[in-house]
């Protein structure tokens, strides 16, 4: 086994960002936990057997676990056995489904809990860290084949380790006439993001709704294929073209779940358009978010803005991308409203900023924009609308669109948003460690509801030393809102404040019946508990399925609050007490 981690990304920029994030020499050395209820001798036997399957360079213990913790864990100092820090006991990296099957067999033999993930980049929500301490990190990043990209019917088939950058590069180098959707950071897994219901920015932005067929290995090692992919021994011509299933559709059982390990996924892509228009609209006042949400929400629902997301962001987030707090405010605490208004006037930005893309033939795109412009001029005359059109009868080349108009809206991955986590750290503090978290409620696409959330969450944020740093992805009838907060991981007081902040937002969401689209591993039981109808009937039903497909409870115990019978006593009830 190894304590030296290999290169994770071929791209030097991505690899350096990975190393910087995970601290190969962590300030608080990792003290690995042991799997609950497993004898030491059985654990060591299992490690030897893992090495026999994948090789010693693909099994990690001790100091080699630095890539398998939450790099933003606010409890990183609570590091002893039974502490709050989330740590695995070991990590194993299969190269293929054949190796994966053997790993599952070994885990079953020795009753070892596994924590599967694709790239471990679910940062802000725990990254690769396990819900149950002592689980073995099942790292799938070496299963990284792009099996097919079809640019006639516009889909791709990928394994877990394929990143957004990998898929884009493959399509570009092979002249595929498609635009894959990408998340805000290109280092994440295409498959992993879709299974966690992640979002992109252009057409086909709702990644889980673009899934067409999964290959899944159950805890027993049996492989199933969903939808049309199960026909003709897996060779149906409809395999990745239709979501229809004869009988119950089961893809949803493998989203944000622990029922199996998804080993391959079909996902729909956007045809390379002949026209693309980069569009934006801003308004100057904090309260303007109400009419903006109502106007854009109606246009999303009635087809005026067809198919693509409208991404809303704020003045604070715009400033975060280009600098740090000290560049704009040298006083104590968050930037006050009066200074924020000065900055808005100095920069020419709006308080709220909506971005979206239009895709299709040039004349269609131009007609769509004229209708959108007419609606906005009529209903929001104090706003500012901008657009830039790119057109080519042979297909628009996404790589030639300037970053300010393209990037994630045209499927070009980057690391553009990563610098915003440096926001609270003075440049003079060279030993600071940036970190971030999110509270991400699902809120109706209703102006009054969104404005209420902003008004009430703003003082909660400011009372805990951070600005209201909020953006959201507008679907047709709801928005997925990201309350982001950044802090210095070396500052204990800041870590205490962000925990209080989280609980303040949680209380506000619970009172209004707003669930979360994701949850940190520390809060999975907390958020699952919100689903309280019928004495938590949903949770009990899902756990019945869990016990049926995973009777030994080896796959991701506690993920999304789903516990197998064997580990159910680890379910937590939460109560936050102020210091």
C-alpha positions as CSV (number, residue, x, y, z in Angstrom):
1,X,0.0,0.0,0.0
2,X,1.0,3.6,-0.6
3,X,1.3,6.7,1.5
4,X,2.4,8.8,-1.6
5,X,-0.4,10.1,-3.8
6,X,0.0,10.0,-7.6
7,X,-0.9,12.7,-10.0
8,X,-4.7,13.1,-10.2
9,X,-5.1,15.4,-13.2
10,X,-3.1,15.6,-16.4
11,X,-3.7,19.3,-16.6
12,X,-1.1,21.2,-14.5
13,X,-3.6,23.9,-13.5
14,X,-6.1,21.4,-12.3
15,X,-3.5,19.3,-10.5
16,X,-2.0,22.3,-8.7
17,X,-5.5,23.4,-7.6
18,X,-6.1,19.9,-6.3
19,X,-2.9,19.8,-4.3
20,X,-3.5,23.3,-2.9
21,X,-7.0,22.3,-1.8
22,X,-6.2,19.1,-0.1
23,X,-2.9,20.1,1.7
24,X,-0.6,17.1,1.3
25,X,0.9,18.1,4.7
26,X,-2.2,18.9,6.6
27,X,-2.0,21.2,9.7
28,X,-3.8,18.5,11.7
29,X,-2.3,15.1,10.8
30,X,-4.9,12.5,9.9
31,X,-5.6,9.9,12.5
32,X,-7.5,7.2,10.5
33,X,-10.6,5.7,12.1
34,X,-11.3,2.0,11.9
35,X,-14.5,0.5,10.4
36,X,-17.0,0.1,13.2
37,X,-17.4,-3.5,14.4
38,X,-14.5,-4.8,12.3
39,X,-11.6,-6.6,13.9
40,X,-8.1,-5.2,13.3
41,X,-6.9,-8.5,11.8
42,X,-9.8,-8.6,9.4
43,X,-9.2,-5.0,8.3
44,X,-5.5,-5.8,7.6
45,X,-6.4,-8.9,5.7
46,X,-8.8,-6.9,3.6
47,X,-6.2,-4.3,2.8
48,X,-3.8,-7.1,1.6
49,X,-6.6,-8.5,-0.6
50,X,-7.4,-5.0,-2.0
51,X,-3.7,-4.7,-3.0
52,X,-3.8,-8.1,-4.7
53,X,-6.7,-6.8,-6.8
54,X,-5.6,-3.2,-7.7
55,X,-1.9,-3.1,-6.9
56,X,-0.1,-1.4,-4.0
57,X,-0.1,2.0,-5.7
58,X,-3.9,2.1,-5.7
59,X,-4.5,1.4,-2.0
60,X,-3.8,4.2,0.5
61,X,-3.5,4.4,4.2
62,X,-2.0,6.7,6.8
63,X,-0.5,9.9,5.3
64,X,-1.8,8.8,1.9
65,X,-5.3,9.7,3.0
66,X,-4.8,13.4,2.7
67,X,-6.9,13.4,-0.5
68,X,-9.8,11.6,1.2
69,X,-10.9,14.0,3.9
70,X,-13.0,17.1,3.8
71,X,-10.4,19.9,3.1
72,X,-12.9,22.4,4.6
73,X,-13.8,20.4,7.7
74,X,-14.5,22.9,10.5
75,X,-13.9,20.0,13.0
76,X,-10.5,19.1,11.6
77,X,-8.9,19.5,15.0
78,X,-11.4,17.0,16.6
79,X,-9.2,14.2,15.2
80,X,-9.2,11.4,17.8
81,X,-11.1,8.2,17.5
82,X,-14.8,9.1,17.9
83,X,-14.2,12.8,17.1
84,X,-16.2,14.9,14.7
85,X,-13.7,15.0,11.9
86,X,-14.8,12.8,9.0
87,X,-12.0,10.4,8.1
88,X,-11.8,7.1,6.3
89,X,-9.7,4.1,7.3
90,X,-8.2,3.5,3.9
91,X,-8.8,4.2,0.2
92,X,-8.9,1.9,-2.8
93,X,-9.0,2.8,-6.5
94,X,-10.3,0.3,-8.9
95,X,-9.4,0.6,-12.6
96,X,-12.4,-1.4,-14.0
97,X,-15.7,-3.0,-13.3
98,X,-13.9,-6.3,-12.8
99,X,-11.8,-4.9,-10.1
100,X,-14.7,-3.1,-8.5
101,X,-16.6,-6.4,-8.3
102,X,-13.7,-8.0,-6.4
103,X,-13.6,-5.0,-4.0
104,X,-17.3,-5.4,-3.2
105,X,-16.7,-9.1,-2.6
106,X,-13.9,-8.4,-0.2
107,X,-15.9,-5.7,1.6
108,X,-18.8,-8.2,2.0
109,X,-16.5,-10.9,3.3
110,X,-15.1,-8.6,6.0
111,X,-18.2,-6.5,6.6
112,X,-16.3,-3.3,5.5
113,X,-18.3,-0.1,4.8
114,X,-17.3,1.6,1.5
115,X,-17.8,5.2,0.6
116,X,-17.9,5.5,-3.2
117,X,-17.3,8.7,-5.2
118,X,-16.2,9.7,-8.6
119,X,-13.8,12.6,-8.2
120,X,-14.3,13.8,-4.7
121,X,-15.0,17.3,-5.7
122,X,-18.3,17.8,-4.0
123,X,-16.6,20.6,-2.0
124,X,-18.6,22.6,0.4
125,X,-20.5,19.4,1.2
126,X,-17.7,17.2,2.5
127,X,-15.8,16.4,-0.7
128,X,-14.7,12.7,-0.5
129,X,-15.0,12.4,3.2
130,X,-17.3,9.6,4.4
131,X,-20.5,10.0,6.4
132,X,-19.5,7.1,8.6
133,X,-16.0,7.4,10.1
134,X,-13.8,4.4,9.3
135,X,-15.4,3.7,6.0
136,X,-13.1,2.8,3.1
137,X,-12.9,5.5,0.4
138,X,-13.9,3.8,-2.9
139,X,-12.3,6.2,-5.3
140,X,-13.5,5.7,-8.9
141,X,-11.4,8.3,-10.7
142,X,-9.2,5.7,-12.4
143,X,-12.4,4.4,-14.2
144,X,-12.2,7.2,-16.7
145,X,-13.1,6.0,-20.1
146,X,-15.1,8.0,-22.6
147,X,-16.9,5.1,-24.2
148,X,-18.8,7.0,-26.9
149,X,-19.7,10.5,-28.1
150,X,-22.4,10.5,-30.7
151,X,-22.8,13.8,-32.6
152,X,-25.6,12.6,-34.8
153,X,-28.0,11.9,-31.9
154,X,-26.1,14.0,-29.4
155,X,-25.2,11.9,-26.4
156,X,-22.1,10.6,-24.5
157,X,-21.4,7.5,-22.5
158,X,-18.9,8.0,-19.7
159,X,-17.4,6.3,-16.7
160,X,-17.2,7.9,-13.2
161,X,-13.7,9.4,-13.5
162,X,-14.4,11.4,-16.7
163,X,-14.3,15.1,-15.8
164,X,-16.0,18.0,-17.6
165,X,-12.6,19.0,-18.9
166,X,-12.0,15.5,-20.2
167,X,-15.3,15.3,-22.1
168,X,-14.8,18.8,-23.6
169,X,-11.3,18.1,-24.7
170,X,-12.3,14.8,-26.3
171,X,-15.1,16.4,-28.2
172,X,-12.9,19.3,-29.3
173,X,-10.0,17.0,-30.4
174,X,-12.3,14.7,-32.3
175,X,-14.3,17.5,-34.0
176,X,-17.5,16.3,-32.4
177,X,-20.4,18.7,-33.2
178,X,-21.7,18.9,-29.6
179,X,-21.6,21.2,-26.7
180,X,-21.4,19.2,-23.4
181,X,-22.8,21.0,-20.4
182,X,-20.3,21.8,-17.7
183,X,-20.5,22.8,-14.0
184,X,-18.8,25.9,-12.7
185,X,-15.5,24.1,-12.1
186,X,-14.1,21.8,-14.8
187,X,-12.4,19.3,-12.5
188,X,-15.6,17.6,-11.3
189,X,-17.0,14.3,-12.6
190,X,-19.7,14.4,-15.3
191,X,-21.3,11.3,-13.9
192,X,-20.8,12.2,-10.2
193,X,-22.3,15.7,-10.7
194,X,-25.4,14.3,-12.6
195,X,-26.0,11.7,-9.8
196,X,-25.9,14.5,-7.2
197,X,-28.4,16.5,-9.3
198,X,-25.9,19.1,-10.2
199,X,-26.5,22.0,-12.7
200,X,-24.7,23.5,-15.6
201,X,-25.3,26.8,-17.3
202,X,-26.5,26.3,-20.9
203,X,-28.9,24.0,-22.7
204,X,-29.2,20.5,-21.0
205,X,-28.1,22.3,-17.8
206,X,-30.1,20.1,-15.5
207,X,-27.7,17.2,-15.6
208,X,-29.8,14.6,-13.8
209,X,-32.6,15.3,-16.2
210,X,-30.3,14.6,-19.1
211,X,-29.4,11.1,-18.0
212,X,-30.5,8.4,-20.4
213,X,-29.5,5.0,-19.0
214,X,-27.2,3.9,-16.2
215,X,-25.0,0.8,-15.7
216,X,-25.0,0.0,-12.0
217,X,-23.1,-2.6,-9.9
218,X,-25.2,-3.7,-7.0
219,X,-23.5,-4.5,-3.6
220,X,-23.8,-8.2,-4.6
221,X,-21.6,-7.5,-7.7
222,X,-24.5,-8.0,-10.1
223,X,-24.7,-5.5,-12.9
224,X,-27.9,-4.0,-14.2
225,X,-28.6,-1.5,-17.0
226,X,-31.6,0.8,-16.8
227,X,-34.1,1.9,-19.5
228,X,-33.6,0.8,-23.0
229,X,-29.9,-0.1,-22.3
230,X,-31.1,-3.4,-20.9
231,X,-32.5,-4.7,-24.2
232,X,-30.8,-6.9,-26.7
233,X,-28.1,-7.8,-24.1
234,X,-27.3,-4.1,-23.7
235,X,-27.1,-3.5,-27.5
236,X,-30.4,-1.8,-28.2
237,X,-30.1,1.1,-30.7
238,X,-32.3,3.0,-28.3
239,X,-30.0,2.5,-25.3
240,X,-29.2,6.2,-24.9
241,X,-32.0,7.8,-26.9
242,X,-35.0,7.2,-24.7
243,X,-35.8,7.3,-21.0
244,X,-38.8,5.0,-21.4
245,X,-38.8,1.8,-19.4
246,X,-41.2,-1.1,-19.6
247,X,-42.3,-1.1,-16.0
248,X,-41.0,1.1,-13.1
249,X,-38.2,3.5,-13.9
250,X,-35.4,2.9,-11.4
251,X,-32.8,5.5,-12.4
252,X,-33.8,7.7,-9.5
253,X,-32.9,5.0,-7.0
254,X,-29.3,5.7,-7.9
255,X,-29.3,9.5,-7.6
256,X,-28.0,10.7,-4.2
257,X,-28.2,7.2,-3.0
258,X,-26.3,4.2,-1.7
259,X,-28.1,1.4,-3.5
260,X,-25.3,0.6,-6.0
261,X,-22.2,1.9,-7.7
262,X,-22.9,3.6,-11.0
263,X,-20.2,2.5,-13.4
264,X,-21.4,4.0,-16.7
265,X,-23.9,6.7,-17.7
266,X,-25.4,7.9,-20.9
267,X,-26.1,11.7,-20.9
268,X,-27.6,13.9,-23.6
269,X,-25.5,16.7,-25.1
270,X,-26.4,19.9,-26.9
271,X,-26.0,20.0,-30.7
272,X,-23.4,22.5,-31.8
273,X,-25.6,25.5,-32.7
274,X,-25.4,27.7,-35.7
275,X,-26.1,30.7,-33.4
276,X,-25.4,31.5,-29.8
277,X,-26.3,34.7,-28.0
278,X,-24.8,35.6,-24.7
279,X,-27.5,37.6,-22.7
280,X,-27.5,39.5,-19.4
281,X,-29.9,41.7,-17.5
282,X,-29.2,43.7,-14.3
283,X,-31.1,45.8,-11.9
284,X,-29.8,48.3,-9.4
285,X,-31.7,47.8,-6.1
286,X,-31.7,44.9,-3.6
287,X,-35.5,44.7,-3.8
288,X,-35.4,44.4,-7.6
289,X,-34.8,40.7,-7.2
290,X,-38.6,40.3,-6.7
291,X,-39.7,41.6,-10.2
292,X,-36.7,39.9,-11.8
293,X,-37.7,36.5,-10.5
294,X,-41.3,36.9,-11.5
295,X,-40.5,38.2,-15.0
296,X,-37.9,35.6,-15.8
297,X,-39.8,32.8,-14.2
298,X,-42.8,33.5,-16.4
299,X,-40.5,33.6,-19.5
300,X,-39.0,30.3,-18.5
301,X,-42.4,28.7,-18.1
302,X,-44.1,30.1,-21.2
303,X,-41.1,29.2,-23.5
304,X,-39.9,32.8,-24.2
305,X,-36.6,31.6,-22.8
306,X,-36.5,28.1,-24.1
307,X,-34.8,25.2,-22.3
308,X,-31.7,26.9,-20.8
309,X,-31.1,28.0,-17.3
310,X,-31.2,31.6,-16.1
311,X,-28.4,32.1,-13.6
312,X,-28.8,34.9,-11.1
313,X,-25.9,36.3,-9.2
314,X,-25.2,39.3,-7.0
315,X,-22.8,42.2,-6.8
316,X,-20.9,40.6,-3.9
317,X,-20.2,37.5,-6.0
318,X,-19.1,39.6,-8.9
319,X,-16.6,41.4,-6.6
320,X,-15.4,38.1,-5.1
321,X,-14.3,36.8,-8.5
322,X,-12.1,39.8,-9.1
323,X,-10.7,40.5,-5.6
324,X,-10.8,40.1,-1.9
325,X,-12.8,41.9,0.7
326,X,-9.9,44.1,1.7
327,X,-9.7,45.4,-1.9
328,X,-13.1,47.0,-1.4
329,X,-13.5,47.5,2.4
330,X,-10.9,47.9,5.1
331,X,-13.3,48.4,8.0
332,X,-14.5,45.7,10.5
333,X,-16.8,43.0,9.4
334,X,-18.8,42.5,6.2
335,X,-19.1,45.3,3.7
336,X,-21.9,47.7,4.8
337,X,-24.8,48.6,2.5
338,X,-23.6,52.1,2.0
339,X,-20.2,51.0,0.8
340,X,-21.8,48.3,-1.4
341,X,-23.9,51.0,-3.1
342,X,-20.7,53.1,-3.7
343,X,-19.1,50.0,-5.3
344,X,-22.1,49.4,-7.5
345,X,-21.9,52.9,-8.8
346,X,-18.1,52.8,-9.2
347,X,-18.2,49.5,-11.1
348,X,-21.4,50.0,-13.1
349,X,-22.7,46.6,-12.0
350,X,-26.3,46.0,-11.0
351,X,-27.1,44.7,-7.5
352,X,-28.6,41.6,-9.2
353,X,-27.4,40.1,-12.4
354,X,-29.1,37.5,-14.6
355,X,-27.3,35.6,-17.3
356,X,-28.6,33.1,-19.9
357,X,-27.8,31.8,-23.4
358,X,-29.9,31.4,-26.5
359,X,-29.1,28.6,-28.9
360,X,-30.2,27.8,-32.4
361,X,-30.4,29.2,-35.9
362,X,-29.4,32.8,-36.1
363,X,-32.9,34.2,-37.0
364,X,-34.6,32.1,-34.3
365,X,-32.1,33.4,-31.7
366,X,-32.6,37.0,-32.8
367,X,-36.4,36.7,-32.7
368,X,-36.2,35.2,-29.2
369,X,-34.1,38.0,-28.0
370,X,-36.3,40.7,-29.4
371,X,-39.3,39.2,-27.6
372,X,-37.3,38.9,-24.3
373,X,-36.1,42.5,-24.7
374,X,-39.7,43.7,-25.3
375,X,-40.9,42.0,-22.1
376,X,-38.1,43.4,-20.0
377,X,-38.5,47.0,-21.4
378,X,-42.2,46.8,-20.6
379,X,-42.0,45.2,-17.1
380,X,-38.6,46.3,-15.7
381,X,-37.7,49.6,-17.4
382,X,-34.9,50.4,-14.8
383,X,-32.9,47.4,-15.8
384,X,-30.1,47.1,-18.3
385,X,-30.1,44.3,-20.9
386,X,-27.0,43.3,-23.0
387,X,-26.4,40.7,-25.6
388,X,-23.7,39.5,-28.0
389,X,-24.5,37.2,-30.9
390,X,-22.1,34.6,-32.4
391,X,-23.2,32.9,-35.6
392,X,-21.6,30.5,-38.1
393,X,-23.6,28.4,-40.6
394,X,-21.1,25.6,-40.0
395,X,-21.6,25.7,-36.3
396,X,-20.3,28.1,-33.7
397,X,-16.8,27.3,-32.3
398,X,-17.2,27.5,-28.6
399,X,-13.4,27.8,-28.1
400,X,-13.4,31.1,-30.0
401,X,-16.0,32.9,-27.9
402,X,-14.4,35.3,-25.4
403,X,-14.6,34.1,-21.7
404,X,-16.8,37.0,-20.7
405,X,-19.5,35.7,-23.1
406,X,-18.8,32.0,-23.2
407,X,-17.0,29.5,-20.9
408,X,-19.6,27.5,-19.0
409,X,-22.5,28.8,-21.1
410,X,-21.0,27.2,-24.2
411,X,-19.7,24.1,-22.4
412,X,-16.1,25.2,-22.0
413,X,-14.8,24.1,-18.6
414,X,-12.6,26.2,-16.5
415,X,-11.6,27.0,-12.9
416,X,-12.9,30.5,-13.1
417,X,-14.9,30.6,-9.8
418,X,-12.3,29.0,-7.5
419,X,-10.6,32.4,-6.5
420,X,-13.8,33.6,-4.8
421,X,-13.0,31.4,-1.7
422,X,-10.0,33.7,-1.0
423,X,-12.4,36.6,-0.3
424,X,-12.1,36.9,3.5
425,X,-8.3,36.3,3.7
426,X,-6.0,39.3,3.8
427,X,-3.2,39.1,1.2
428,X,-0.7,39.7,4.0
429,X,-1.8,36.5,5.7
430,X,0.3,34.0,3.7
431,X,-0.6,31.0,5.9
432,X,-4.4,31.4,5.5
433,X,-6.4,28.5,4.2
434,X,-9.5,29.4,2.2
435,X,-12.6,27.3,2.6
436,X,-16.3,27.5,1.6
437,X,-19.7,26.0,2.4
438,X,-23.2,26.4,1.1
439,X,-26.8,26.2,2.4
440,X,-28.7,25.3,-0.8
441,X,-32.5,25.4,-0.4
442,X,-35.1,24.8,-3.1
443,X,-37.4,27.8,-3.2
444,X,-40.5,28.5,-5.4
445,X,-39.8,30.6,-8.5
446,X,-41.8,33.4,-6.9
447,X,-40.4,36.9,-6.4
448,X,-41.9,37.5,-3.0
449,X,-40.5,34.1,-1.7
450,X,-37.0,34.8,-3.1
451,X,-36.9,38.4,-1.8
452,X,-38.1,37.2,1.6
453,X,-35.2,34.7,1.7
454,X,-32.7,37.3,0.8
455,X,-34.0,39.8,3.3
456,X,-34.0,37.3,6.2
457,X,-30.8,35.5,5.4
458,X,-28.8,38.7,5.0
459,X,-28.7,39.6,8.7
460,X,-28.0,36.0,9.6
461,X,-24.9,36.1,7.4
462,X,-23.8,39.5,8.6
463,X,-24.2,38.6,12.3
464,X,-21.7,35.8,11.6
465,X,-19.1,37.9,9.8
466,X,-19.9,37.3,6.1
467,X,-21.8,39.1,3.4
468,X,-24.9,37.8,1.7
469,X,-23.2,35.8,-1.1
470,X,-26.1,34.3,-2.9
471,X,-26.7,33.0,-6.4
472,X,-29.3,30.7,-7.9
473,X,-30.3,28.6,-10.8
474,X,-33.7,29.2,-12.2
475,X,-35.7,26.2,-13.4
476,X,-39.2,26.6,-14.7
477,X,-41.0,26.5,-11.3
478,X,-38.4,26.6,-8.7
479,X,-34.9,28.0,-8.0
480,X,-31.9,26.2,-6.5
481,X,-30.4,28.9,-4.3
482,X,-26.8,28.8,-3.1
483,X,-26.1,30.7,0.1
484,X,-22.3,30.5,0.0
485,X,-20.0,31.4,2.8
486,X,-16.3,31.6,2.8
487,X,-13.8,31.6,5.7
488,X,-10.2,31.1,6.8
489,X,-9.7,27.6,7.8
490,X,-6.9,28.6,10.2
491,X,-9.3,30.9,12.2
492,X,-11.2,29.1,14.9
493,X,-13.6,31.9,15.5
494,X,-14.6,32.1,11.8
495,X,-15.2,28.3,11.8
496,X,-17.5,28.7,14.8
497,X,-19.4,31.5,13.1
498,X,-20.1,29.6,9.9
499,X,-21.6,26.7,12.0
500,X,-23.9,29.2,13.6
501,X,-24.7,30.7,10.2
502,X,-25.6,27.2,8.8
503,X,-28.0,26.6,11.7
504,X,-29.6,30.0,11.3
505,X,-30.3,29.3,7.6
506,X,-31.5,25.8,8.4
507,X,-34.0,27.1,10.9
508,X,-35.4,29.6,8.4
509,X,-35.7,26.9,5.7
510,X,-37.3,24.3,8.0
511,X,-40.0,26.8,9.1
512,X,-40.9,27.4,5.4
513,X,-40.8,23.8,4.2
514,X,-37.8,24.4,2.0
515,X,-35.7,21.2,1.5
516,X,-32.1,21.1,0.3
517,X,-30.8,20.0,-3.0
518,X,-27.6,18.7,-1.3
519,X,-26.3,18.4,2.2
520,X,-22.9,18.2,3.8
521,X,-22.0,14.8,5.1
522,X,-22.2,16.1,8.7
523,X,-25.8,17.3,8.0
524,X,-27.3,14.4,6.0
525,X,-29.4,13.1,8.8
526,X,-30.5,16.6,9.6
527,X,-31.7,17.4,6.1
528,X,-33.3,13.9,5.6
529,X,-35.3,14.5,8.8
530,X,-37.1,17.4,7.1
531,X,-39.0,14.8,5.0
532,X,-41.4,14.2,7.9
533,X,-44.7,13.4,6.1
534,X,-46.3,10.2,7.5
535,X,-43.8,9.9,10.3
536,X,-40.9,9.9,7.8
537,X,-42.7,7.4,5.4
538,X,-40.3,8.2,2.5
539,X,-37.2,7.6,4.6
540,X,-38.6,4.3,5.9
541,X,-39.6,3.1,2.5
542,X,-36.1,3.9,1.0
543,X,-34.4,2.1,3.9
544,X,-36.5,-1.0,3.2
545,X,-35.1,-1.0,-0.4
546,X,-31.6,-0.4,1.0
547,X,-31.9,-3.4,3.3
548,X,-33.1,-5.6,0.4
549,X,-30.4,-4.7,-2.1
550,X,-27.5,-4.3,0.5
551,X,-28.3,-6.7,3.3
552,X,-24.7,-6.4,4.6
553,X,-24.9,-2.6,4.6
554,X,-21.5,-2.1,2.9
555,X,-22.3,0.8,0.5
556,X,-22.1,4.3,1.8
557,X,-23.9,3.9,5.2
558,X,-25.8,7.1,6.1
559,X,-25.5,8.8,2.7
560,X,-28.4,11.2,2.4
561,X,-29.7,9.9,5.7
562,X,-30.2,6.4,4.3
563,X,-29.0,3.9,6.8
564,X,-28.8,0.1,6.5
565,X,-30.1,-1.9,9.4
566,X,-26.6,-2.8,10.6
567,X,-25.5,0.8,11.1
568,X,-28.9,2.4,11.8
569,X,-27.9,3.2,15.4
570,X,-25.4,5.8,14.0
571,X,-28.3,8.0,12.8
572,X,-27.9,11.4,14.5
573,X,-30.4,13.7,15.9
574,X,-29.2,17.3,15.9
575,X,-29.5,20.1,18.3
576,X,-27.3,23.2,18.0
577,X,-26.3,24.9,21.2
578,X,-24.7,28.3,21.1
579,X,-21.2,28.6,22.7
